Structures are given as C-alpha cells and as structure tokens.
Amino acid sequence: MFRIEPPLTRVLPAVLVAKTLSLKAIYSRSLKSAQDLGTNADLYSDDSGSGNTYHDLLLRDDIHAVIIALPIMVQPEFIEAALVAGKHVLSEKPVAADLKRAEKLIAFSKSDKVKGGATWGVAENFRFLDSFEYAAQEARKLGRVLHFKVKMFANVKHGGKYLETPWRKKPEYQGGFLLDGGVHFVAATRLLLGEDAKPTGLTAYTNLLQEHLPPVDTVNSIWLTKSGVSGTFSVSFGTQLSGSEYTIACEKGSVSVVGTKVIVRQGEENEGNVSVIDFKDRGEGNGVEPEVAAWAQSILDGKPNSLQSPEQAFADLEILEKMLRSGEGKGAPQTLQYQA
C-alpha cells in the first residue's frame, strides 16, 4: 500500500474536514502552486513580494498552528521559525534528512528559543491506519513474536509526475526514495512488532536497480530484536515485483497485513482458524485524516500525541539510516542506539 503523491494533496482535504481546525492561510514557495490549490485562504509565497512571505504569515495572531509539507532538506528551518513564533507544528516525515540533523532539531524544539509552549509533532499516517492498529492489537493477543517478514515492492518509472520534482529527481539526502517512502514501512513494522520485539540491530544490502532512482532504490535487511528473534525487511522501488505484505508470526498464530486486508491465523498455518478483514470495505483511507485530527486534538488537550512524537520519527529514521550504512559496508552489522 503505497502511492507517491504530494503531501498537500492528502493534507489539505484532511484539514478542511477536521472539525477542530480552521484554515486561515497557505504558504508555498511559489504563488502559482498556492493558487492551484483552489482555496479561499490567504496566500503567501516567496515570490509575492514584501509582506507576503512565510515569516509574515507567522506574525499573524489568528494563526496558532501550521502543517509543514516541504522538501526534506528545507523543512528544518521552517519548523524552527514556526516554533520561535509560538506556533504548534506538524511536519511531514522524515523527521530530518539524517540523524545528526534530527538530533539538532529535536534539541532545538526543547530549548528556551521555543515561544509560548509551542509543540512539534511529526506526521506518520501509517500509525493512524485502522488496518495496522487492528493488526498490532491482534498480534499482541497471540503471544511472543517468533519471526517476521516485511516486503514492499514498486516500480517508480522514469518520467513519472512526482519523480520529476527537482528535489526527488536529484536528491540531496541519503537514500532517495528509500528515505522518503521507506520510513513509512519502517514505522509500520515497528508498530506491528510492539514493545517486546523492538529492533536492536541489523544488517542490510542495498542496490540501485534503476539509474533514475539514485542513490539506491532497494534494500534487503535482517533485523534483530531485543527478545533475540530476527526477521526480514525488503523494500524496492525499482523492481518488476509489486505489492506489500507485513507478517508477524507469534506463539499462537500470525497476523498479516496485505494491502488493505488483515489476515489473522490462530494456531498452525494450515490447521488454525483464519479471519480476514478488508479495511477498504470499512472506508479506510490513507490515514491522513485521523492523523491530522489527532494532532489538532492534542493541541486542544495540551498534550502532544505520542504517535507523533519526534522521538518516534527519530527511531524510524535511525533504522533507515543504519540500513543504508550497512549497505554501504556490504552488510556490515549496525547497532540501533535509540529506542522510542
């Protein structure tokens, strides 16, 4: 389950339907892209002249929070500016381009430079998909995790609309699509594994299968968990294979998420009871609407949502970055330091 689409095409509708949010303004680096969204909100952009920049928007007293969905490399400065202005922030994943920058940004968010108790959450819609939440709950009922396998395969073709955005076509950040999209799958796997099977180490091999998807588009990895069991994690954006599957094998059965379906097996593979729920039939979307609604509610409650904590996003990023480092070292073992 993965579609490449600009964050605003998902976030803007979620904002418009959120009962606790009111859209006041939109900023984009170009006025045209802001106008193309077709809203009645006030528009700000870098090319609109004096008085209409992002920093001018942050001066408005009637704006209490911002959602930032910008290219990976430029997001940190916008996050910091909003926090300094006392605005609550929800920023698109990943938390930053790499662990070093993520650590710096998290430290900034906890410093006295932040005004008025402003909070910062990192968006990860997979943590708000009903299918994954249900699968995680069912896996907990089946006892200790014994094994797991994750695979997500896609073919991002040359000349595709979203690949042709300059920051994706020639990425200035590690991993290319593996970073931009891969953190979703890492987050989903961590959710399914739960507290008792947190990843603590890994080895990985990486490849570039398609020249238009630099620097690498494929990773095959083995993760070790704190309980001592291991499992596999395979992602490719440059293969002729397709589809996704997350399977967690436990003492009393297994749980699989295949597309929008959750398959729960109690007992042996070929002998136990099997239940299948297709969450598409239950109206599951992409998870962005409940994600945005949860963030808005956390602001009203005065308590950040733990599923959107920068620390959770940092743990996702660490696994992704360590897989890339292991791949560069031809399978060199990596230890995971951070446990969210």
Phi and psi in degrees as a GROMACS rama.xvg file:
@    title "Ramachandran Plot"
@    xaxis  label "Phi"
@    yaxis  label "Psi"
@TYPE xy
-158.562  127.073  PHE-2
-128.417  137.037  ARG-3
-89.1771  115.917  ILE-4
-153.853  150.143  GLU-5
-60.6513  139.255  PRO-6
-53.9272  -36.8864  PRO-7
-66.0656  -28.1664  LEU-8
-67.8175  -18.3156  THR-9
-101.247  -38.1774  ARG-10
-75.8721  -43.9858  VAL-11
-58.0824  -48.3407  LEU-12
-59.6037  -35.1353  PRO-13
-66.5373  -37.2469  ALA-14
-66.5786  -41.9514  VAL-15
-66.706  -27.6774  LEU-16
-96.0753  -7.94813  VAL-17
-71.4567  123.416  ALA-18
-69.2995  -22.6256  LYS-19
-102.483  7.45623  THR-20
-120.515  147.976  LEU-21
-130.635  120.428  SER-22
-75.8587  119.843  LEU-23
-104.731  -39.1344  LYS-24
-155.816  158.803  ALA-25
-130.753  132.258  ILE-26
-111.365  138.774  TYR-27
-142.217  157.26  SER-28
-65.9838  -25.4793  ARG-29
-122.96  142.39  SER-30
-63.399  -37.1598  LEU-31
-59.7798  -44.7395  LYS-32
-66.1307  -31.1327  SER-33
-69.9848  -41.8003  ALA-34
-65.2361  -34.4212  GLN-35
-64.3262  -17.0228  ASP-36
-73.8182  -19.1474  LEU-37
68.159  36.6133  GLY-38
-106.489  169.711  THR-39
-94.0384  7.2192  ASN-40
-70.9749  156.457  ALA-41
-65.0015  140.747  ASP-42
-110.885  137.539  LEU-43
-129.672  145.798  TYR-44
-161.317  164.647  SER-45
-68.9186  -24.8718  ASP-46
-104.364  19.9917  ASP-47
-94.8569  -4.75477  SER-48
92.1378  178.476  GLY-49
-59.1211  136.577  SER-50
91.9935  -4.15435  GLY-51
-129.684  28.556  ASN-52
-91.6196  175.986  THR-53
-59.6094  -41.4793  TYR-54
-68.0554  -30.5466  HIS-55
-66.9338  -40.146  ASP-56
-59.3627  -41.9662  LEU-57
-66.8568  -16.1478  LEU-58
-78.9532  -12.7979  LEU-59
-72.3511  130.279  ARG-60
-73.745  -21.3401  ASP-61
-87.3606  1.87317  ASP-62
-108.061  118.081  ILE-63
-106.487  -17.1924  HIS-64
-153.398  153.936  ALA-65
-135.591  146.756  VAL-66
-109.566  124.623  ILE-67
-110.658  116.965  ILE-68
-129.994  77.815  ALA-69
-122.426  167.815  LEU-70
-53.3081  147.655  PRO-71
-51.51  -43.3349  ILE-72
-72.2586  -25.8003  MET-73
-99.0513  -11.2648  VAL-74
-59.4944  -42.4872  GLN-75
-53.3076  -42.6443  PRO-76
-66.3085  -31.9846  GLU-77
-74.2998  -36.631  PHE-78
-63.5388  -48.2191  ILE-79
-61.3022  -43.5321  GLU-80
-61.8064  -40.3447  ALA-81
-66.9775  -41.7232  ALA-82
-66.0493  -39.5641  LEU-83
-62.9112  -32.6304  VAL-84
-82.5579  -0.29671  ALA-85
80.7354  23.713  GLY-86
-101.801  134.487  LYS-87
-66.2095  146.375  HIS-88
-129.262  137.062  VAL-89
-121.778  116.311  LEU-90
-112.083  149.884  SER-91
-66.5279  149.015  GLU-92
-67.5732  160.951  LYS-93
-71.8049  168.237  PRO-94
-59.0176  -34.4265  VAL-95
-165.515  177.854  ALA-96
-71.6242  -27.0852  ALA-97
-155.993  171.196  ASP-98
-64.2874  -37.9235  LEU-99
-61.0222  -46.4724  LYS-100
-69.5693  -34.1111  ARG-101
-64.9201  -43.5302  ALA-102
-59.8538  -43.3804  GLU-103
-63.5209  -41.2272  LYS-104
-70.0359  -39.9167  LEU-105
-64.6371  -41.4487  ILE-106
-61.9434  -40.6183  ALA-107
-61.9402  -40.8525  PHE-108
-66.8287  -17.133  SER-109
-104.173  5.74431  LYS-110
-90.0653  171.722  SER-111
-77.8234  3.17285  ASP-112
-76.6448  -19.6447  LYS-113
-78.086  132.293  VAL-114
-98.1005  140.995  LYS-115
60.9421  28.6167  GLY-116
70.1375  23.5075  GLY-117
-61.5426  141.322  ALA-118
-114.645  161.059  THR-119
-132.883  124.458  TRP-120
-119.117  152.639  GLY-121
-111.444  127.034  VAL-122
-71.2153  134.886  ALA-123
-151.221  93.1601  GLU-124
-66.8068  -23.1017  ASN-125
-63.2884  -27.709  PHE-126
-72.9005  -9.5144  ARG-127
-115.755  12.9119  PHE-128
-81.2328  127.922  LEU-129
-57.4981  -36.4376  ASP-130
-62.179  -44.0855  SER-131
-74.2788  -35.706  PHE-132
-62.8683  -44.4861  GLU-133
-64.8754  -44.4588  TYR-134
-61.1747  -41.112  ALA-135
-63.6146  -41.9314  ALA-136
-63.8538  -42.515  GLN-137
-67.2823  -37.0102  GLU-138
-62.9519  -37.3118  ALA-139
-62.9847  -28.6403  ARG-140
-75.6519  -15.1716  LYS-141
-98.7631  10.0129  LEU-142
88.0714  -162.898  GLY-143
-62.9562  139.568  ARG-144
-70.9988  129.646  VAL-145
-105.327  -29.6948  LEU-146
-167.92  163.195  HIS-147
-155.611  154.342  PHE-148
-143.556  135.881  LYS-149
-131.347  132.819  VAL-150
-143.104  139.113  LYS-151
-143.214  115.142  MET-152
-123.068  138.337  PHE-153
-153.542  165.526  ALA-154
-126.446  97.0831  ASN-155
-82.4967  107.5  VAL-156
-83.2081  150.731  LYS-157
-61.5914  136.196  HIS-158
87.2328  0.373578  GLY-159
-61.8537  150.268  GLY-160
-55.065  -45.6908  LYS-161
-86.0766  -24.4041  TYR-162
-65.567  -31.4864  LEU-163
-76.5956  -3.58708  GLU-164
-64.2034  134.093  THR-165
-53.5761  -40.1281  PRO-166
-72.2148  -20.6081  TRP-167
-91.4654  -34.7559  ARG-168
-66.1486  -41.1551  LYS-169
-127.225  76.4206  LYS-170
-63.6964  137.054  PRO-171
-100.366  17.8395  GLU-172
-129.485  159.505  TYR-173
-63.5136  143.197  GLN-174
84.0144  -17.6571  GLY-175
56.5979  -127.637  GLY-176
-63.7549  -26.2899  PHE-177
-64.195  -32.4334  LEU-178
-78.87  -50.9641  LEU-179
-62.0133  -43.274  ASP-180
-100.728  -31.1167  GLY-181
-64.1791  -28.9933  GLY-182
-62.8737  -27.5815  VAL-183
-57.9423  -47.932  HIS-184
-73.5187  -32.5228  PHE-185
-63.8687  -46.0297  VAL-186
-60.4184  -43.7284  ALA-187
-63.6285  -40.7681  ALA-188
-65.9359  -43.5636  THR-189
-60.4055  -39.8482  ARG-190
-62.0294  -43.5903  LEU-191
-70.4366  -34.8599  LEU-192
-71.1827  -33.8687  LEU-193
77.2102  -174.734  GLY-194
-66.5666  -38.4225  GLU-195
-79.5111  -10.5355  ASP-196
-128.011  42.0143  ALA-197
-66.3942  138.391  LYS-198
-65.9205  137.209  PRO-199
-122.254  -13.3489  THR-200
-166.534  166.148  GLY-201
-162.616  162.574  LEU-202
-131.036  154.435  THR-203
-156.626  155.275  ALA-204
-123.886  137.547  TYR-205
-124.082  153.718  THR-206
-144.939  157.759  ASN-207
-110.162  106.411  LEU-208
-90.3437  -29.4868  LEU-209
-122.408  123.483  GLN-210
-61.3499  -24.0508  GLU-211
-84.8867  6.30023  HIS-212
-122.692  53.1079  LEU-213
-72.4607  160.351  PRO-214
-84.3981  -30.2138  PRO-215
-142.073  151.092  VAL-216
-125.083  1.02027  ASP-217
-140.971  137.594  THR-218
-138.114  135.481  VAL-219
-124.127  121.759  ASN-220
-137.677  151.596  SER-221
-114.449  126.966  ILE-222
-105.986  141.062  TRP-223
-107.091  136.603  LEU-224
-105.592  167.118  THR-225
-66.764  -19.0803  LYS-226
-83.0507  -6.59575  SER-227
98.8628  -10.4766  GLY-228
-85.1387  160.729  VAL-229
-128.524  165.078  SER-230
-158.4  176.901  GLY-231
-114.634  148.861  THR-232
-137.524  113.99  PHE-233
-128.869  125.358  SER-234
-136.313  134.907  VAL-235
-144.134  135.124  SER-236
-105.057  5.87546  PHE-237
-128.452  29.7209  GLY-238
-115.111  160.422  THR-239
-82.1131  -9.99015  GLN-240
-72.2196  160.888  LEU-241
-148.712  160.364  SER-242
102.73  168.909  GLY-243
-135  150.263  SER-244
-154.215  131.536  GLU-245
-122.115  119.278  TYR-246
-126.868  128.005  THR-247
-115.089  116.47  ILE-248
-96.7506  127.679  ALA-249
-121.948  178.793  CYS-250
-61.2375  -35.0242  GLU-251
-111.096  12.3559  LYS-252
152.668  -158.007  GLY-253
-148.288  159.99  SER-254
-130.755  132.633  VAL-255
-126.557  140.347  SER-256
-112.868  112.691  VAL-257
-121.243  105.075  VAL-258
63.3641  -121.89  GLY-259
-98.0942  3.13368  THR-260
-96.6894  141.264  LYS-261
-115.004  123.231  VAL-262
-112.882  120.12  ILE-263
-112.413  123.504  VAL-264
-114.409  122.822  ARG-265
-105.512  120.778  GLN-266
98.2987  -162.7  GLY-267
-65.2795  155.585  GLU-268
-51.8172  -45.5982  GLU-269
-105.079  1.65432  ASN-270
-123.92  -18.1623  GLU-271
-82.1437  176.321  GLY-272
-77.3357  140.02  ASN-273
-125.043  131.052  VAL-274
-124.205  142.603  SER-275
-129.85  126.059  VAL-276
-122.613  125.126  ILE-277
-97.9787  109.833  ASP-278
-74.2411  -9.62759  PHE-279
-65.2982  -36.5266  LYS-280
-68.8498  -18.9319  ASP-281
-97.2742  11.4603  ARG-282
80.3139  20.0834  GLY-283
-65.9448  132.208  GLU-284
-100.039  -137.111  GLY-285
-96.9714  3.69925  ASN-286
86.2351  -5.33425  GLY-287
-74.7275  -38.4438  VAL-288
-60.054  -51.3048  GLU-289
-65.9547  -30.1029  PRO-290
-63.0957  -48.619  GLU-291
-67.2592  -40.4172  VAL-292
-63.1025  -39.4544  ALA-293
-66.1651  -39.6491  ALA-294
-62.9121  -45.7223  TRP-295
-60.5882  -42.4068  ALA-296
-65.5451  -35.211  GLN-297
-65.2876  -32.3845  SER-298
-67.699  -44.7974  ILE-299
-63.5674  -36.9877  LEU-300
-78.1184  -15.114  ASP-301
71.3682  23.0589  GLY-302
-141.826  111.522  LYS-303
-56.3335  143.851  PRO-304
-75.9192  126.103  ASN-305
-63.2846  -26.5133  SER-306
-71.5066  -14.9741  LEU-307
-112.319  15.1898  GLN-308
-69.1557  143.972  SER-309
-57.3581  -28.7985  PRO-310
-66.548  -39.0945  GLU-311
-61.5477  -45.2058  GLN-312
-65.9156  -33.4824  ALA-313
-64.1278  -41.8238  PHE-314
-63.1173  -38.5873  ALA-315
-61.3964  -47.5555  ASP-316
-63.9363  -38.5442  LEU-317
-60.8163  -44.9682  GLU-318
-60.7723  -44.9304  ILE-319
-62.6293  -47.8591  LEU-320
-64.0142  -40.2609  GLU-321
-68.2238  -31.7811  LYS-322
-64.5881  -40.8472  MET-323
-65.274  -40.8841  LEU-324
-66.0703  -40.8642  ARG-325
-63.3153  -40.8125  SER-326
-61.9377  -40.5728  GLY-327
-63.1913  -29.4604  GLU-328
-95.6107  20.2559  GLY-329
53.8979  48.756  LYS-330
91.5685  16.7781  GLY-331
-61.2759  129.724  ALA-332
-61.0914  142.141  PRO-333
-127.491  138.264  GLN-334
-98.2993  136.32  THR-335
-93.2573  119.252  LEU-336
-86.0573  -34.0666  GLN-337
-101.099  134.723  TYR-338
-126.301  106.605  GLN-339
